[in-house]
């Protein structure tokens, strides 16, 4: 087979433009496939790490995914609230190290407003046990202070000291504004790549204050309490939406979960965030698999193009193949020659595609993260990606057997005198 | 070893699916050192005969011996090997590989046959020297050796093809209309060169053409019409 290697190389070089274009098509499809696989992987990773260090999420009894959606992703609306006394009771449990109460329901220009306390900045972790970082300013301190997630600030072009007005309700076009009690931006958080980036944070007391002259989801007509006066009232919340709980030891997690499930005062539920996150991801897995299937199809199309190019070139090479036969090449040499060519183009495409993706990720990665919050790492391919690339090479080589076998049949039919 | 390099007895060949035979050769021999001119119109079955001699096709029945070896008894891979070891081919035209230089084209048989490579080395010290000496003998000067086949004139291409057939001194040279693309003057010059080099290499030459005018200078003449009992449509 050795004499054939140099021959194959010279023959391919002779047709370098056609083969080069085919190789580029394969490379681009590999870039797409690998890019989507990497985005998918990073999205899954980011998703799974949107909360970390939290042992239990506690809320009124509903479905675990619903609780996760509003407690972690601040999406949807809670149908029930839990009593503040329950929060305090759970916080007093000796197994509990810390709790973060969460209250939702308002929004600002489509971004959810989360009312919580200063423990949020102390105990909330994401990713690989990263605490939140305040990039500019400080956590809220005064009643009408707001701390913005990174994306809220960059999308709406807010800076420290700006005044913002919250709206009542999470979504919809006709929301009533809390125009009488505007907030000041006192802090902007560093980007986390989690739902925190899209959230406006205020204190629980502020949440009470803006609703003090409200009843049944609307301001009480003819009754308004000015912002300065609101602080004179007792602003301890009566209810919250949910709470995050951290334990001294993870061993106690199931015991506490059972205890909360049989809580006397009201029906409550405690979920393990990791388990619920996996369930939720499985729900979204269809879209993910469709995406991967589409990029797989793109690769298949480019490999079909490769086979078509080699097959089309075969007729022009009939005489070349006949000459090779006359100087001693057997039909199997020709199969090898053509399959080798297809395999080499596929391998070159895979290598170039991988390099292209790495270069693109290195150049465009920071921009994409800043602009869209999409994190694409410029990294060497991991094991899963290598498997995918290996699969592309195997499929490309198998597909290239097709022109090889066609050449075999032609060689047998033509002999040394091709009918061109 | 016998002195008969090609021996055909009672050969019958029919294309797969064809109603009747294309070749029916009761007996045909070529002796060692002969320069045989085989005359055949197109359709006389000469191309099929050459493919049989090359081992690319196999007859349905009959004996087909090359240098005393029965080609029919060999497996196809063995036949491919036997062909390059013992036979050099020259075809009508365009029979060089376009992306290889003249020299690399000449060296092709040495890549596939260790026997041809060893014989070339024995003869000239290295296969490269053997190729270069053949090219010089065939009046191709050094400036042309590294040119690609497409940069050579038709006449030059045919001489490169002759050098490729001759390298490593195969016992048999089979030429199929190698002069049809040349003008009359160059035809004669090419044939003289070819016969001279075959004689120098002690090779048996089987020269096939439809052009009877080329026959002078060959040691023997034969016609397809005499050796093949099938005439007309069936033969190709």
Interface residues (C-beta under 8 A of the other chain):
Chain A: X3 X7 X10 X11 X13 X14 X319 X320 X323 X324 X325 X326 X327 X328 X329 X330 X331 X332 X415 X416 X417
Chain B: X47 X50 X51 X54 X56 X57 X76 X77 X80 X81 X83 X84 X85 X89 X91 X94 X95 X96 X97 X98 X99 X100 X104 X108 X109 X111 X112 X113 X164 X176
